[in-house]
Amino acid sequence: MRVLTVTVLLAAGPALAEEAAAPNGLGWKASAEFGLVDTSGNSQTTTINAKLNAVHESLEWRNRFTAEYLSASDDVGTVARRTVGQAATNYKLDERNYLFGNLRYENDEFAPYDYRYSETVGYGRRMRWKTQRLDLEIGAGGSHTRFADGNRDDDGIVRLAGNYAWQLTKTAEFSEVAFTEIGSDNTHSESETGLKLRINGNLAMKLSYKMLHNSEVPEGTEKLDSITSVTLVYDF
């Protein structure tokens, strides 16, 4: 799967920002992004890419919520859809160390399975510099996959994850988010590289490149998928 989406419309809604709007970095902050490509003539196709993130920060807890939607369709009908939902909670042991719990659900018609969900718990550490921030996590749990032929696989996994942000200038931010869930039957990995450019006020443009990899796939299926997108983002 190789998808390119270009923004033509902005969606309003809450989403992720690392520094909360409330004093002392506490409270809610959110943003939303939306991209759309529509072609007509000899080829009629439509691709929609949307993402909604939110974070709530308190003295002891950090809670994150993410929802993603990707749809590719042609003049016959919808070709494939990808829907992802994730909820994560962090209990802060101190300024740097925390314990986490993570739930993730994925329904991906581009992938070699109907749906997949996982639940993990573990330890994380946050490191900060003047213009950079890095979160590293290690944990364990389980994954549950249902394949197109109706078979189901339940597996124990080890989860490794990293979340990096670098404020290059007042108007430009680089980010890298990656995780891998290692199981005995399959290793599922994702990474997203992004560059966010502030246009005016709360409005920004984001360029991103995402890679999705499964170590075990049915014969005739590629292990690596990629998604390239250009979207408008509204932070508030």
N, C-alpha and C positions, 0 to 999 in steps of 0.2 A: 504494500500500500504506500503510495507516495502522493500526498495531498498538498496543494497550495491554495491558501485562502487569502483574499485581499479585502480589507474593510470597506464597507459602504454605509454602515449604519451603526449607531451607538446605542447600547442597551443600558438603561438605568437600573441600578440595584446595588446591594452591598457587596464588599470583597476585601481581599487581604491587603494589609499594609503593615509593615513591621513596627512602626512607631505609632502608637495609638493617639487618637485625637485628644483624649482627656488629659488633665494634668498628670505629671509623673509617668506618662506612658501607659496609663491604665484606661480601661474602657473598651468600647467597640471602635473598629475602623474597618472599612470595606471598599471594594471596587468591582467593576464588572467590565468584561470585554466581549466584543462581538465582531465577527468577520463573515462576509458573504461574497460568493462569486456566482454570477449568473451569466450564462452564455446562450446565444440564440443563433439561428441561421442553420448551417449544415449540421451543427452539433448543438443540442440543447441539454445543458447540464446545470445543476445547482449544487453548491457546496456551502454548508453552514457550519460555522465554528463558534461556539460560545463558551464562556467560562465565568463562574461566579465563585469568589472566595471571601471568607470573613474570618476575623480573628478577634477574640475577646481576651483582654489581659487584666488580671487582678494581682494582688500582692503574692498569692500563693499558686495561682493557676494561670495557664495559658491554653485557650481552646481554639482550635482551628476547624473550619468547615469549607469543603471544596466541592463544586459540582461542575462537570464538563459535559459538553454535548457536541458531537460531530456527525454530520449527515451529508452523504453524497448521493445524488439522485440524477436520473436522466429523464428523457421524454416518455419513457415507459413507466417509470415509477421509482420509488426509493431503491437504490442499489444496496446501501449498507448504512448502519448507524453505529455510533460508539457513545455510550453513556457511562460516566464515572462519578461515583460519589465517595467522599472520604471524610471521616471525622477523627480528630486526634485531640487528646488532652494531655497536658504536661503538668506534673506536680513539681514545683520548684523546691529543691532541697536547699539551695542557696542561689547566689547571683549567677553561677555558671552551670551547676549540675541540676539535673531533673530526672524524674521517672516519667515514662510515657505509656499511653495506651493508644492503639491505632486500629481503626476499622476501615476497610476499603472494599468497595463493590465495583465491578466492571462488567458491563454487558457490551461485548464488542463483536459485531458482525464481520469486521475486517479480520479478526483473529481466528485461529483454528479451534475455537470453543464458543459455546453459547454464552456462558457467564462464568465469572470467577470472583470469589470474595475471600478475604483473609482477615484474621484478627491477631495482633501481636502486642506484646508488652516488653518493656526493656528500660535501658538507661541512656540518657542523652547528656551532652555537654555543649554549652554555648560559649563561644569565644568572640570577643569584640576588639576591634581596633578603631582608629579614628574614623575611617570611612568604610570599614568592612565588618562583616559579621558572618560567622560560620557556625552552623549547628551540625553535630555528628551524633548518630544514634546507632545502637546495637540492641537487638532484641530477638525474641523467639515467639512462635505461636503456630497457627495452622492455616492452611489454604484449602479451598474447596472449589473444584472445577467441574462443570458439566459440559460435555462435548456434544458436537452436532449429532452424533449417532445415538445419543441418550445415555452413554456411559458416564459415570461419575468417579472422580478421583479425590480422595481426602489425604492430605500429606502434612507432615510436620515441617516447619520452615524456620530458617534463621534470616532475620531482616537486618540489612545494613542500609543506612540512609545518610545523605548529606544535603544541606541547604546553605548556599553561599550567596551573599549579596555584597556588591561593591558600588558605592556611590561615586561614580567617576567625576561628575561635575554636579552643579546645582540642578541641571536639567537632564542628566543622563545616569542611568543605573544599569549595571550588568548583574545578571543572576544565573545561577546554575543549581538545579534541583535534580537529585538522582537517588534512586533506591534499587536494591536488588533483594528478592526473596528467594532464598536458596532451599530447595527441597530435594528429596531423593529421586522424585520422578521428573521434576522440571525446575529450572531456574528462570524466574521472570524478572526482567530488569527494564527500567525506564530512566531516561534522562531528558531534561529540557533546558536548553540554553536560551537565555533571553536578553534583549537589550531594550530598555524602556526609555523613551525620549519625551520629555515634558513639552507639550505644545503651548498650553496657556492655562494657568490656574490648576484645576483638577483634571484637565484633559491631557492625555498622553497617547503616543503611538508606541506599539510594542512589536518588535520583530522576534520571532522565536523559532527554534528548531528542536523537535522532539523525536527521540528514537525509542522504539519498543522492541524488546528482544525476548524470545522464548527459546530455551536450549533444546526442547523436544517438541517437534511439530509433526503432523501427518505428512506422508510422502507427497511431494509435489507442492508443498507449502513453504514459503520463505520464512526464515527465522527472524529476520529483521524488517520492521516497518518504520517509516519516517513520516513526519507531518511538519511542513513548513508553513508558517502563518504570519500575516501582518494584520494587526487588529488595532482598533481604537479602544482605549481604556479610560474609565471614569472613576477616580478615587474620591471617596468621601467618608 
